[in-house]
Amino acid sequence: MRKNQAKIELDTTLQFDINDARKGAEVHRQTRRYIQEIIKPGIDLAWLCDEIERSNKMLLESNGLKAGWAFPTGVSINECAAHYTCNPGDSVILK
């Protein structure tokens, strides 16, 4: 009987994790679609990062999700693959 209860609890926990991942994936998908429409050479990266975070916040709040960011928005330019984050006052332009 105990094994069954432990399995049920584990399955329930995993289902919550899967649903949370699905919600996060949907926010990512919608934000990515929006950003792909506006990104172009000449855009200030700090503005772009702010726009990504604004979009995420809007989607999270509009869906009533009690969630947030795990990491700051990262961008990739040349040798700074995926681990560069614009700081306030940075003036980096996308070429």
Contacts in CASP RR format, 6 or more apart in sequence:
PFRMAT RR
TARGET T0000
AUTHOR 0000-0000-0000
METHOD contacts of the structure
MODEL  1
MRKNQAKIELDTTLQFDINDARKGAEVHRQTRRYIQEIIKPGIDLAWLCD
EIERSNKMLLESNGLKAGWAFPTGVSINECAAHYTCNPGDSVILK
20 67 0 8 1.000
23 63 0 8 1.000
23 65 0 8 1.000
23 67 0 8 1.000
24 67 0 8 1.000
27 56 0 8 1.000
27 59 0 8 1.000
27 60 0 8 1.000
27 63 0 8 1.000
27 65 0 8 1.000
30 55 0 8 1.000
30 59 0 8 1.000
31 52 0 8 1.000
31 55 0 8 1.000
31 56 0 8 1.000
31 59 0 8 1.000
34 55 0 8 1.000
35 48 0 8 1.000
35 51 0 8 1.000
35 52 0 8 1.000
35 55 0 8 1.000
38 51 0 8 1.000
39 48 0 8 1.000
39 94 0 8 1.000
40 94 0 8 1.000
41 94 0 8 1.000
41 95 0 8 1.000
42 93 0 8 1.000
42 94 0 8 1.000
42 95 0 8 1.000
43 93 0 8 1.000
43 94 0 8 1.000
44 91 0 8 1.000
44 92 0 8 1.000
44 93 0 8 1.000
44 94 0 8 1.000
45 75 0 8 1.000
45 77 0 8 1.000
45 86 0 8 1.000
45 90 0 8 1.000
45 92 0 8 1.000
45 93 0 8 1.000
45 94 0 8 1.000
46 86 0 8 1.000
46 87 0 8 1.000
46 88 0 8 1.000
46 89 0 8 1.000
46 90 0 8 1.000
46 91 0 8 1.000
46 92 0 8 1.000
48 75 0 8 1.000
48 86 0 8 1.000
48 94 0 8 1.000
49 72 0 8 1.000
49 73 0 8 1.000
49 74 0 8 1.000
49 75 0 8 1.000
49 85 0 8 1.000
49 86 0 8 1.000
52 73 0 8 1.000
53 69 0 8 1.000
53 73 0 8 1.000
56 68 0 8 1.000
56 69 0 8 1.000
60 67 0 8 1.000
60 68 0 8 1.000
72 85 0 8 1.000
73 85 0 8 1.000
73 86 0 8 1.000
74 82 0 8 1.000
74 83 0 8 1.000
74 84 0 8 1.000
74 85 0 8 1.000
75 82 0 8 1.000
75 84 0 8 1.000
75 85 0 8 1.000
75 86 0 8 1.000
76 82 0 8 1.000
76 84 0 8 1.000
77 84 0 8 1.000
77 92 0 8 1.000
77 94 0 8 1.000
86 92 0 8 1.000
END
